[in-house]
């Protein structure tokens, strides 16, 4: 019988990386739209 104990970590890592990339892209688009004036609120590139 083959042990499959280490498989869950790999699956979770794939979901983590997918979510991370999608989150970075969405955050970048929101900041871009906020700085150009498309959105009614302003999100600065550097918090300060």
mmCIF entry with sequence, helices, sheets and N, C-alpha, C, O atoms, coordinates in Angstrom:
data_MODEL
# 
_entry.id   MODEL 
# 
_entity.id                         1 
_entity.type                       polymer 
_entity.pdbx_number_of_molecules   1 
# 
_entity_poly.entity_id                      1 
_entity_poly.type                           'polypeptide(L)' 
_entity_poly.nstd_linkage                   no 
_entity_poly.nstd_monomer                   no 
_entity_poly.pdbx_seq_one_letter_code       
;(UNK)(UNK)(UNK)(UNK)(UNK)(UNK)(UNK)(UNK)(UNK)(UNK)(UNK)(UNK)(UNK)(UNK)(UNK)(UNK)
(UNK)(UNK)(UNK)(UNK)(UNK)(UNK)(UNK)(UNK)(UNK)(UNK)(UNK)(UNK)(UNK)(UNK)(UNK)(UNK)
(UNK)(UNK)(UNK)(UNK)(UNK)(UNK)(UNK)(UNK)(UNK)(UNK)(UNK)(UNK)(UNK)(UNK)(UNK)(UNK)
;
_entity_poly.pdbx_seq_one_letter_code_can   XXXXXXXXXXXXXXXXXXXXXXXXXXXXXXXXXXXXXXXXXXXXXXXX 
_entity_poly.pdbx_strand_id                 A 
# 
loop_
_entity_poly_seq.entity_id 
_entity_poly_seq.num 
_entity_poly_seq.mon_id 
_entity_poly_seq.hetero 
1 1  UNK n 
1 2  UNK n 
1 3  UNK n 
1 4  UNK n 
1 5  UNK n 
1 6  UNK n 
1 7  UNK n 
1 8  UNK n 
1 9  UNK n 
1 10 UNK n 
1 11 UNK n 
1 12 UNK n 
1 13 UNK n 
1 14 UNK n 
1 15 UNK n 
1 16 UNK n 
1 17 UNK n 
1 18 UNK n 
1 19 UNK n 
1 20 UNK n 
1 21 UNK n 
1 22 UNK n 
1 23 UNK n 
1 24 UNK n 
1 25 UNK n 
1 26 UNK n 
1 27 UNK n 
1 28 UNK n 
1 29 UNK n 
1 30 UNK n 
1 31 UNK n 
1 32 UNK n 
1 33 UNK n 
1 34 UNK n 
1 35 UNK n 
1 36 UNK n 
1 37 UNK n 
1 38 UNK n 
1 39 UNK n 
1 40 UNK n 
1 41 UNK n 
1 42 UNK n 
1 43 UNK n 
1 44 UNK n 
1 45 UNK n 
1 46 UNK n 
1 47 UNK n 
1 48 UNK n 
# 
_struct_asym.id          A 
_struct_asym.entity_id   1 
# 
_struct_conf.conf_type_id            HELX_P 
_struct_conf.id                      HELX_P1 
_struct_conf.pdbx_PDB_helix_id       AA1 
_struct_conf.beg_label_comp_id       UNK 
_struct_conf.beg_label_asym_id       A 
_struct_conf.beg_label_seq_id        7 
_struct_conf.pdbx_beg_PDB_ins_code   ? 
_struct_conf.end_label_comp_id       UNK 
_struct_conf.end_label_asym_id       A 
_struct_conf.end_label_seq_id        36 
_struct_conf.pdbx_end_PDB_ins_code   ? 
_struct_conf.beg_auth_comp_id        UNK 
_struct_conf.beg_auth_asym_id        A 
_struct_conf.beg_auth_seq_id         7 
_struct_conf.end_auth_comp_id        UNK 
_struct_conf.end_auth_asym_id        A 
_struct_conf.end_auth_seq_id         36 
_struct_conf.pdbx_PDB_helix_class    1 
_struct_conf.details                 ? 
_struct_conf.pdbx_PDB_helix_length   30 
# 
_struct_conf_type.id          HELX_P 
_struct_conf_type.criteria    ? 
_struct_conf_type.reference   ? 
# 
loop_
_atom_site.group_PDB 
_atom_site.id 
_atom_site.type_symbol 
_atom_site.label_atom_id 
_atom_site.label_alt_id 
_atom_site.label_comp_id 
_atom_site.label_asym_id 
_atom_site.label_entity_id 
_atom_site.label_seq_id 
_atom_site.pdbx_PDB_ins_code 
_atom_site.Cartn_x 
_atom_site.Cartn_y 
_atom_site.Cartn_z 
_atom_site.occupancy 
_atom_site.B_iso_or_equiv 
_atom_site.pdbx_formal_charge 
_atom_site.auth_seq_id 
_atom_site.auth_comp_id 
_atom_site.auth_asym_id 
_atom_site.auth_atom_id 
_atom_site.pdbx_PDB_model_num 
ATOM 1   N N  . UNK A 1 1  ? 0.845   -1.192 0.000   1.00 0.00 ? 1  UNK A N  1 
ATOM 2   C CA . UNK A 1 1  ? 0.000   0.000  0.000   1.00 0.00 ? 1  UNK A CA 1 
ATOM 3   C C  . UNK A 1 1  ? 0.883   1.246  0.000   1.00 0.00 ? 1  UNK A C  1 
ATOM 4   O O  . UNK A 1 1  ? 1.823   1.342  0.789   1.00 0.00 ? 1  UNK A O  1 
ATOM 5   N N  . UNK A 1 2  ? 0.588   2.182  -0.868  1.00 0.00 ? 2  UNK A N  1 
ATOM 6   C CA . UNK A 1 2  ? 1.385   3.396  -1.003  1.00 0.00 ? 2  UNK A CA 1 
ATOM 7   C C  . UNK A 1 2  ? 0.806   4.470  -0.086  1.00 0.00 ? 2  UNK A C  1 
ATOM 8   O O  . UNK A 1 2  ? -0.405  4.688  -0.059  1.00 0.00 ? 2  UNK A O  1 
ATOM 9   N N  . UNK A 1 3  ? 1.676   5.132  0.659   1.00 0.00 ? 3  UNK A N  1 
ATOM 10  C CA . UNK A 1 3  ? 1.236   6.192  1.570   1.00 0.00 ? 3  UNK A CA 1 
ATOM 11  C C  . UNK A 1 3  ? 1.059   7.503  0.798   1.00 0.00 ? 3  UNK A C  1 
ATOM 12  O O  . UNK A 1 3  ? 1.907   7.877  -0.012  1.00 0.00 ? 3  UNK A O  1 
ATOM 13  N N  . UNK A 1 4  ? -0.046  8.188  1.059   1.00 0.00 ? 4  UNK A N  1 
ATOM 14  C CA . UNK A 1 4  ? -0.319  9.466  0.392   1.00 0.00 ? 4  UNK A CA 1 
ATOM 15  C C  . UNK A 1 4  ? -0.415  10.588 1.413   1.00 0.00 ? 4  UNK A C  1 
ATOM 16  O O  . UNK A 1 4  ? -1.263  11.469 1.276   1.00 0.00 ? 4  UNK A O  1 
ATOM 17  N N  . UNK A 1 5  ? 0.421   10.578 2.417   1.00 0.00 ? 5  UNK A N  1 
ATOM 18  C CA . UNK A 1 5  ? 0.334   11.572 3.487   1.00 0.00 ? 5  UNK A CA 1 
ATOM 19  C C  . UNK A 1 5  ? 0.779   12.957 3.034   1.00 0.00 ? 5  UNK A C  1 
ATOM 20  O O  . UNK A 1 5  ? 0.253   13.950 3.537   1.00 0.00 ? 5  UNK A O  1 
ATOM 21  N N  . UNK A 1 6  ? 1.722   13.064 2.107   1.00 0.00 ? 6  UNK A N  1 
ATOM 22  C CA . UNK A 1 6  ? 2.268   14.359 1.718   1.00 0.00 ? 6  UNK A CA 1 
ATOM 23  C C  . UNK A 1 6  ? 1.525   15.047 0.590   1.00 0.00 ? 6  UNK A C  1 
ATOM 24  O O  . UNK A 1 6  ? 1.936   16.116 0.139   1.00 0.00 ? 6  UNK A O  1 
ATOM 25  N N  . UNK A 1 7  ? 0.433   14.448 0.127   1.00 0.00 ? 7  UNK A N  1 
ATOM 26  C CA . UNK A 1 7  ? -0.244  15.008 -1.037  1.00 0.00 ? 7  UNK A CA 1 
ATOM 27  C C  . UNK A 1 7  ? -1.061  16.252 -0.698  1.00 0.00 ? 7  UNK A C  1 
ATOM 28  O O  . UNK A 1 7  ? -1.167  17.152 -1.531  1.00 0.00 ? 7  UNK A O  1 
ATOM 29  N N  . UNK A 1 8  ? -1.634  16.330 0.484   1.00 0.00 ? 8  UNK A N  1 
ATOM 30  C CA . UNK A 1 8  ? -2.521  17.439 0.821   1.00 0.00 ? 8  UNK A CA 1 
ATOM 31  C C  . UNK A 1 8  ? -1.768  18.764 0.843   1.00 0.00 ? 8  UNK A C  1 
ATOM 32  O O  . UNK A 1 8  ? -2.322  19.788 0.442   1.00 0.00 ? 8  UNK A O  1 
ATOM 33  N N  . UNK A 1 9  ? -0.535  18.768 1.297   1.00 0.00 ? 9  UNK A N  1 
ATOM 34  C CA . UNK A 1 9  ? 0.245   19.997 1.326   1.00 0.00 ? 9  UNK A CA 1 
ATOM 35  C C  . UNK A 1 9  ? 0.492   20.558 -0.059  1.00 0.00 ? 9  UNK A C  1 
ATOM 36  O O  . UNK A 1 9  ? 0.489   21.775 -0.244  1.00 0.00 ? 9  UNK A O  1 
ATOM 37  N N  . UNK A 1 10 ? 0.705   19.695 -1.028  1.00 0.00 ? 10 UNK A N  1 
ATOM 38  C CA . UNK A 1 10 ? 0.942   20.141 -2.406  1.00 0.00 ? 10 UNK A CA 1 
ATOM 39  C C  . UNK A 1 10 ? -0.334  20.748 -2.981  1.00 0.00 ? 10 UNK A C  1 
ATOM 40  O O  . UNK A 1 10 ? -0.281  21.771 -3.664  1.00 0.00 ? 10 UNK A O  1 
ATOM 41  N N  . UNK A 1 11 ? -1.482  20.122 -2.707  1.00 0.00 ? 11 UNK A N  1 
ATOM 42  C CA . UNK A 1 11 ? -2.755  20.650 -3.206  1.00 0.00 ? 11 UNK A CA 1 
ATOM 43  C C  . UNK A 1 11 ? -3.055  21.997 -2.566  1.00 0.00 ? 11 UNK A C  1 
ATOM 44  O O  . UNK A 1 11 ? -3.480  22.923 -3.256  1.00 0.00 ? 11 UNK A O  1 
ATOM 45  N N  . UNK A 1 12 ? -2.843  22.124 -1.267  1.00 0.00 ? 12 UNK A N  1 
ATOM 46  C CA . UNK A 1 12 ? -3.070  23.387 -0.582  1.00 0.00 ? 12 UNK A CA 1 
ATOM 47  C C  . UNK A 1 12 ? -2.126  24.468 -1.096  1.00 0.00 ? 12 UNK A C  1 
ATOM 48  O O  . UNK A 1 12 ? -2.522  25.628 -1.214  1.00 0.00 ? 12 UNK A O  1 
ATOM 49  N N  . UNK A 1 13 ? -0.888  24.106 -1.401  1.00 0.00 ? 13 UNK A N  1 
ATOM 50  C CA . UNK A 1 13 ? 0.082   25.072 -1.921  1.00 0.00 ? 13 UNK A CA 1 
ATOM 51  C C  . UNK A 1 13 ? -0.349  25.599 -3.283  1.00 0.00 ? 13 UNK A C  1 
ATOM 52  O O  . UNK A 1 13 ? -0.165  26.781 -3.573  1.00 0.00 ? 13 UNK A O  1 
ATOM 53  N N  . UNK A 1 14 ? -0.927  24.728 -4.133  1.00 0.00 ? 14 UNK A N  1 
ATOM 54  C CA . UNK A 1 14 ? -1.405  25.182 -5.439  1.00 0.00 ? 14 UNK A CA 1 
ATOM 55  C C  . UNK A 1 14 ? -2.530  26.199 -5.276  1.00 0.00 ? 14 UNK A C  1 
ATOM 56  O O  . UNK A 1 14 ? -2.548  27.215 -5.971  1.00 0.00 ? 14 UNK A O  1 
ATOM 57  N N  . UNK A 1 15 ? -3.467  25.939 -4.366  1.00 0.00 ? 15 UNK A N  1 
ATOM 58  C CA . UNK A 1 15 ? -4.558  26.886 -4.124  1.00 0.00 ? 15 UNK A CA 1 
ATOM 59  C C  . UNK A 1 15 ? -4.031  28.184 -3.529  1.00 0.00 ? 15 UNK A C  1 
ATOM 60  O O  . UNK A 1 15 ? -4.526  29.260 -3.864  1.00 0.00 ? 15 UNK A O  1 
ATOM 61  N N  . UNK A 1 16 ? -3.041  28.101 -2.655  1.00 0.00 ? 16 UNK A N  1 
ATOM 62  C CA . UNK A 1 16 ? -2.440  29.294 -2.058  1.00 0.00 ? 16 UNK A CA 1 
ATOM 63  C C  . UNK A 1 16 ? -1.787  30.169 -3.122  1.00 0.00 ? 16 UNK A C  1 
ATOM 64  O O  . UNK A 1 16 ? -1.994  31.382 -3.141  1.00 0.00 ? 16 UNK A O  1 
ATOM 65  N N  . UNK A 1 17 ? -1.002  29.562 -4.004  1.00 0.00 ? 17 UNK A N  1 
ATOM 66  C CA . UNK A 1 17 ? -0.326  30.333 -5.042  1.00 0.00 ? 17 UNK A CA 1 
ATOM 67  C C  . UNK A 1 17 ? -1.330  30.932 -6.028  1.00 0.00 ? 17 UNK A C  1 
ATOM 68  O O  . UNK A 1 17 ? -1.156  32.070 -6.466  1.00 0.00 ? 17 UNK A O  1 
ATOM 69  N N  . UNK A 1 18 ? -2.378  30.183 -6.382  1.00 0.00 ? 18 UNK A N  1 
ATOM 70  C CA . UNK A 1 18 ? -3.408  30.714 -7.284  1.00 0.00 ? 18 UNK A CA 1 
ATOM 71  C C  . UNK A 1 18 ? -4.086  31.915 -6.652  1.00 0.00 ? 18 UNK A C  1 
ATOM 72  O O  . UNK A 1 18 ? -4.262  32.942 -7.307  1.00 0.00 ? 18 UNK A O  1 
ATOM 73  N N  . UNK A 1 19 ? -4.467  31.801 -5.393  1.00 0.00 ? 19 UNK A N  1 
ATOM 74  C CA . UNK A 1 19 ? -5.105  32.911 -4.697  1.00 0.00 ? 19 UNK A CA 1 
ATOM 75  C C  . UNK A 1 19 ? -4.190  34.108 -4.545  1.00 0.00 ? 19 UNK A C  1 
ATOM 76  O O  . UNK A 1 19 ? -4.635  35.252 -4.636  1.00 0.00 ? 19 UNK A O  1 
ATOM 77  N N  . UNK A 1 20 ? -2.930  33.853 -4.316  1.00 0.00 ? 20 UNK A N  1 
ATOM 78  C CA . UNK A 1 20 ? -1.963  34.944 -4.160  1.00 0.00 ? 20 UNK A CA 1 
ATOM 79  C C  . UNK A 1 20 ? -1.825  35.735 -5.468  1.00 0.00 ? 20 UNK A C  1 
ATOM 80  O O  . UNK A 1 20 ? -1.864  36.966 -5.458  1.00 0.00 ? 20 UNK A O  1 
ATOM 81  N N  . UNK A 1 21 ? -1.666  35.029 -6.586  1.00 0.00 ? 21 UNK A N  1 
ATOM 82  C CA . UNK A 1 21 ? -1.518  35.717 -7.870  1.00 0.00 ? 21 UNK A CA 1 
ATOM 83  C C  . UNK A 1 21 ? -2.788  36.468 -8.257  1.00 0.00 ? 21 UNK A C  1 
ATOM 84  O O  . UNK A 1 21 ? -2.712  37.595 -8.746  1.00 0.00 ? 21 UNK A O  1 
ATOM 85  N N  . UNK A 1 22 ? -3.952  35.859 -8.044  1.00 0.00 ? 22 UNK A N  1 
ATOM 86  C CA . UNK A 1 22 ? -5.210  36.529 -8.371  1.00 0.00 ? 22 UNK A CA 1 
ATOM 87  C C  . UNK A 1 22 ? -5.394  37.755 -7.477  1.00 0.00 ? 22 UNK A C  1 
ATOM 88  O O  . UNK A 1 22 ? -5.850  38.799 -7.945  1.00 0.00 ? 22 UNK A O  1 
ATOM 89  N N  . UNK A 1 23 ? -5.045  37.637 -6.205  1.00 0.00 ? 23 UNK A N  1 
ATOM 90  C CA . UNK A 1 23 ? -5.160  38.771 -5.288  1.00 0.00 ? 23 UNK A CA 1 
ATOM 91  C C  . UNK A 1 23 ? -4.231  39.914 -5.652  1.00 0.00 ? 23 UNK A C  1 
ATOM 92  O O  . UNK A 1 23 ? -4.619  41.078 -5.554  1.00 0.00 ? 23 UNK A O  1 
ATOM 93  N N  . UNK A 1 24 ? -3.023  39.607 -6.068  1.00 0.00 ? 24 UNK A N  1 
ATOM 94  C CA . UNK A 1 24 ? -2.074  40.654 -6.470  1.00 0.00 ? 24 UNK A CA 1 
ATOM 95  C C  . UNK A 1 24 ? -2.574  41.368 -7.721  1.00 0.00 ? 24 UNK A C  1 
ATOM 96  O O  . UNK A 1 24 ? -2.479  42.592 -7.812  1.00 0.00 ? 24 UNK A O  1 
ATOM 97  N N  . UNK A 1 25 ? -3.104  40.621 -8.683  1.00 0.00 ? 25 UNK A N  1 
ATOM 98  C CA . UNK A 1 25 ? -3.605  41.230 -9.910  1.00 0.00 ? 25 UNK A CA 1 
ATOM 99  C C  . UNK A 1 25 ? -4.814  42.117 -9.614  1.00 0.00 ? 25 UNK A C  1 
ATOM 100 O O  . UNK A 1 25 ? -4.899  43.231 -10.132 1.00 0.00 ? 25 UNK A O  1 
ATOM 101 N N  . UNK A 1 26 ? -5.746  41.641 -8.790  1.00 0.00 ? 26 UNK A N  1 
ATOM 102 C CA . UNK A 1 26 ? -6.926  42.444 -8.446  1.00 0.00 ? 26 UNK A CA 1 
ATOM 103 C C  . UNK A 1 26 ? -6.523  43.690 -7.678  1.00 0.00 ? 26 UNK A C  1 
ATOM 104 O O  . UNK A 1 26 ? -7.056  44.769 -7.935  1.00 0.00 ? 26 UNK A O  1 
ATOM 105 N N  . UNK A 1 27 ? -5.594  43.563 -6.743  1.00 0.00 ? 27 UNK A N  1 
ATOM 106 C CA . UNK A 1 27 ? -5.137  44.732 -5.983  1.00 0.00 ? 27 UNK A CA 1 
ATOM 107 C C  . UNK A 1 27 ? -4.466  45.745 -6.902  1.00 0.00 ? 27 UNK A C  1 
ATOM 108 O O  . UNK A 1 27 ? -4.677  46.947 -6.745  1.00 0.00 ? 27 UNK A O  1 
ATOM 109 N N  . UNK A 1 28 ? -3.667  45.287 -7.852  1.00 0.00 ? 28 UNK A N  1 
ATOM 110 C CA . UNK A 1 28 ? -2.999  46.181 -8.791  1.00 0.00 ? 28 UNK A CA 1 
ATOM 111 C C  . UNK A 1 28 ? -4.017  46.932 -9.649  1.00 0.00 ? 28 UNK A C  1 
ATOM 112 O O  . UNK A 1 28 ? -3.870  48.131 -9.882  1.00 0.00 ? 28 UNK A O  1 
ATOM 113 N N  . UNK A 1 29 ? -5.051  46.226 -10.121 1.00 0.00 ? 29 UNK A N  1 
ATOM 114 C CA . UNK A 1 29 ? -6.082  46.861 -10.942 1.00 0.00 ? 29 UNK A CA 1 
ATOM 115 C C  . UNK A 1 29 ? -6.862  47.887 -10.121 1.00 0.00 ? 29 UNK A C  1 
ATOM 116 O O  . UNK A 1 29 ? -7.167  48.970 -10.621 1.00 0.00 ? 29 UNK A O  1 
ATOM 117 N N  . UNK A 1 30 ? -7.189  47.561 -8.861  1.00 0.00 ? 30 UNK A N  1 
ATOM 118 C CA . UNK A 1 30 ? -7.913  48.514 -8.019  1.00 0.00 ? 30 UNK A CA 1 
ATOM 119 C C  . UNK A 1 30 ? -7.086  49.770 -7.747  1.00 0.00 ? 30 UNK A C  1 
ATOM 120 O O  . UNK A 1 30 ? -7.615  50.881 -7.781  1.00 0.00 ? 30 UNK A O  1 
ATOM 121 N N  . UNK A 1 31 ? -5.802  49.600 -7.481  1.00 0.00 ? 31 UNK A N  1 
ATOM 122 C CA . UNK A 1 31 ? -4.939  50.762 -7.250  1.00 0.00 ? 31 UNK A CA 1 
ATOM 123 C C  . UNK A 1 31 ? -4.830  51.590 -8.530  1.00 0.00 ? 31 UNK A C  1 
ATOM 124 O O  . UNK A 1 31 ? -4.873  52.819 -8.477  1.00 0.00 ? 31 UNK A O  1 
ATOM 125 N N  . UNK A 1 32 ? -4.693  50.939 -9.657  1.00 0.00 ? 32 UNK A N  1 
ATOM 126 C CA . UNK A 1 32 ? -4.591  51.654 -10.933 1.00 0.00 ? 32 UNK A CA 1 
ATOM 127 C C  . UNK A 1 32 ? -5.871  52.439 -11.226 1.00 0.00 ? 32 UNK A C  1 
ATOM 128 O O  . UNK A 1 32 ? -5.805  53.601 -11.628 1.00 0.00 ? 32 UNK A O  1 
ATOM 129 N N  . UNK A 1 33 ? -7.025  51.819 -11.028 1.00 0.00 ? 33 UNK A N  1 
ATOM 130 C CA . UNK A 1 33 ? -8.292  52.509 -11.273 1.00 0.00 ? 33 UNK A CA 1 
ATOM 131 C C  . UNK A 1 33 ? -8.530  53.613 -10.247 1.00 0.00 ? 33 UNK A C  1 
ATOM 132 O O  . UNK A 1 33 ? -9.130  54.638 -10.570 1.00 0.00 ? 33 UNK A O  1 
ATOM 133 N N  . UNK A 1 34 ? -8.065  53.412 -9.018  1.00 0.00 ? 34 UNK A N  1 
ATOM 134 C CA . UNK A 1 34 ? -8.243  54.437 -7.998  1.00 0.00 ? 34 UNK A CA 1 
ATOM 135 C C  . UNK A 1 34 ? -7.371  55.648 -8.237  1.00 0.00 ? 34 UNK A C  1 
ATOM 136 O O  . UNK A 1 34 ? -7.791  56.768 -7.947  1.00 0.00 ? 34 UNK A O  1 
ATOM 137 N N  . UNK A 1 35 ? -6.181  55.464 -8.752  1.00 0.00 ? 35 UNK A N  1 
ATOM 138 C CA . UNK A 1 35 ? -5.288  56.601 -8.984  1.00 0.00 ? 35 UNK A CA 1 
ATOM 139 C C  . UNK A 1 35 ? -5.640  57.365 -10.258 1.00 0.00 ? 35 UNK A C  1 
ATOM 140 O O  . UNK A 1 35 ? -5.340  58.554 -10.360 1.00 0.00 ? 35 UNK A O  1 
ATOM 141 N N  . UNK A 1 36 ? -6.268  56.705 -11.231 1.00 0.00 ? 36 UNK A N  1 
ATOM 142 C CA . UNK A 1 36 ? -6.631  57.408 -12.466 1.00 0.00 ? 36 UNK A CA 1 
ATOM 143 C C  . UNK A 1 36 ? -7.969  58.126 -12.357 1.00 0.00 ? 36 UNK A C  1 
ATOM 144 O O  . UNK A 1 36 ? -8.318  58.894 -13.253 1.00 0.00 ? 36 UNK A O  1 
ATOM 145 N N  . UNK A 1 37 ? -8.731  57.900 -11.284 1.00 0.00 ? 37 UNK A N  1 
ATOM 146 C CA . UNK A 1 37 ? -9.980  58.607 -11.077 1.00 0.00 ? 37 UNK A CA 1 
ATOM 147 C C  . UNK A 1 37 ? -11.201 57.872 -11.570 1.00 0.00 ? 37 UNK A C  1 
ATOM 148 O O  . UNK A 1 37 ? -12.290 58.446 -11.575 1.00 0.00 ? 37 UNK A O  1 
ATOM 149 N N  . UNK A 1 38 ? -11.070 56.634 -11.983 1.00 0.00 ? 38 UNK A N  1 
ATOM 150 C CA . UNK A 1 38 ? -12.229 55.858 -12.430 1.00 0.00 ? 38 UNK A CA 1 
ATOM 151 C C  . UNK A 1 38 ? -13.107 55.494 -11.231 1.00 0.00 ? 38 UNK A C  1 
ATOM 152 O O  . UNK A 1 38 ? -14.333 55.576 -11.302 1.00 0.00 ? 38 UNK A O  1 
ATOM 153 N N  . UNK A 1 39 ? -12.474 55.097 -10.146 1.00 0.00 ? 39 UNK A N  1 
ATOM 154 C CA . UNK A 1 39 ? -13.207 54.766 -8.924  1.00 0.00 ? 39 UNK A CA 1 
ATOM 155 C C  . UNK A 1 39 ? -13.406 56.028 -8.092  1.00 0.00 ? 39 UNK A C  1 
ATOM 156 O O  . UNK A 1 39 ? -12.576 56.936 -8.146  1.00 0.00 ? 39 UNK A O  1 
ATOM 157 N N  . UNK A 1 40 ? -14.496 56.102 -7.319  1.00 0.00 ? 40 UNK A N  1 
ATOM 158 C CA . UNK A 1 40 ? -14.758 57.312 -6.536  1.00 0.00 ? 40 UNK A CA 1 
ATOM 159 C C  . UNK A 1 40 ? -13.837 57.486 -5.329  1.00 0.00 ? 40 UNK A C  1 
ATOM 160 O O  . UNK A 1 40 ? -13.813 58.562 -4.732  1.00 0.00 ? 40 UNK A O  1 
ATOM 161 N N  . UNK A 1 41 ? -13.080 56.457 -4.957  1.00 0.00 ? 41 UNK A N  1 
ATOM 162 C CA . UNK A 1 41 ? -12.141 56.592 -3.841  1.00 0.00 ? 41 UNK A CA 1 
ATOM 163 C C  . UNK A 1 41 ? -10.718 56.499 -4.358  1.00 0.00 ? 41 UNK A C  1 
ATOM 164 O O  . UNK A 1 41 ? -10.479 55.997 -5.457  1.00 0.00 ? 41 UNK A O  1 
ATOM 165 N N  . UNK A 1 42 ? -9.774  56.984 -3.563  1.00 0.00 ? 42 UNK A N  1 
ATOM 166 C CA . UNK A 1 42 ? -8.382  57.038 -3.991  1.00 0.00 ? 42 UNK A CA 1 
ATOM 167 C C  . UNK A 1 42 ? -7.560  56.071 -3.157  1.00 0.00 ? 42 UNK A C  1 
ATOM 168 O O  . UNK A 1 42 ? -7.633  56.091 -1.928  1.00 0.00 ? 42 UNK A O  1 
ATOM 169 N N  . UNK A 1 43 ? -6.791  55.236 -3.807  1.00 0.00 ? 43 UNK A N  1 
ATOM 170 C CA . UNK A 1 43 ? -5.894  54.300 -3.138  1.00 0.00 ? 43 UNK A CA 1 
ATOM 171 C C  . UNK A 1 43 ? -4.472  54.690 -3.511  1.00 0.00 ? 43 UNK A C  1 
ATOM 172 O O  . UNK A 1 43 ? -4.086  54.532 -4.669  1.00 0.00 ? 43 UNK A O  1 
ATOM 173 N N  . UNK A 1 44 ? -3.688  55.189 -2.580  1.00 0.00 ? 44 UNK A N  1 
ATOM 174 C CA . UNK A 1 44 ? -2.318  55.569 -2.938  1.00 0.00 ? 44 UNK A CA 1 
ATOM 175 C C  . UNK A 1 44 ? -1.425  54.357 -3.161  1.00 0.00 ? 44 UNK A C  1 
ATOM 176 O O  . UNK A 1 44 ? -1.683  53.279 -2.625  1.00 0.00 ? 44 UNK A O  1 
ATOM 177 N N  . UNK A 1 45 ? -0.376  54.538 -3.953  1.00 0.00 ? 45 UNK A N  1 
ATOM 178 C CA . UNK A 1 45 ? 0.577   53.434 -4.206  1.00 0.00 ? 45 UNK A CA 1 
ATOM 179 C C  . UNK A 1 45 ? 1.326   53.084 -2.938  1.00 0.00 ? 45 UNK A C  1 
ATOM 180 O O  . UNK A 1 45 ? 1.534   51.908 -2.641  1.00 0.00 ? 45 UNK A O  1 
ATOM 181 N N  . UNK A 1 46 ? 1.742   54.120 -2.169  1.00 0.00 ? 46 UNK A N  1 
ATOM 182 C CA . UNK A 1 46 ? 2.458   53.877 -0.917  1.00 0.00 ? 46 UNK A CA 1 
ATOM 183 C C  . UNK A 1 46 ? 1.638   54.511 0.199   1.00 0.00 ? 46 UNK A C  1 
ATOM 184 O O  . UNK A 1 46 ? 1.323   55.700 0.147   1.00 0.00 ? 46 UNK A O  1 
ATOM 185 N N  . UNK A 1 47 ? 1.294   53.721 1.200   1.00 0.00 ? 47 UNK A N  1 
ATOM 186 C CA . UNK A 1 47 ? 0.493   54.243 2.308   1.00 0.00 ? 47 UNK A CA 1 
ATOM 187 C C  . UNK A 1 47 ? 1.339   55.262 3.075   1.00 0.00 ? 47 UNK A C  1 
ATOM 188 O O  . UNK A 1 47 ? 2.497   54.997 3.399   1.00 0.00 ? 47 UNK A O  1 
ATOM 189 N N  . UNK A 1 48 ? 0.756   56.426 3.363   1.00 0.00 ? 48 UNK A N  1 
ATOM 190 C CA . UNK A 1 48 ? 1.528   57.415 4.088   1.00 0.00 ? 48 UNK A CA 1 
ATOM 191 C C  . UNK A 1 48 ? 0.806   58.635 4.436   1.00 0.00 ? 48 UNK A C  1 
ATOM 192 O O  . UNK A 1 48 ? 1.376   59.535 5.053   1.00 0.00 ? 48 UNK A O  1 
# 
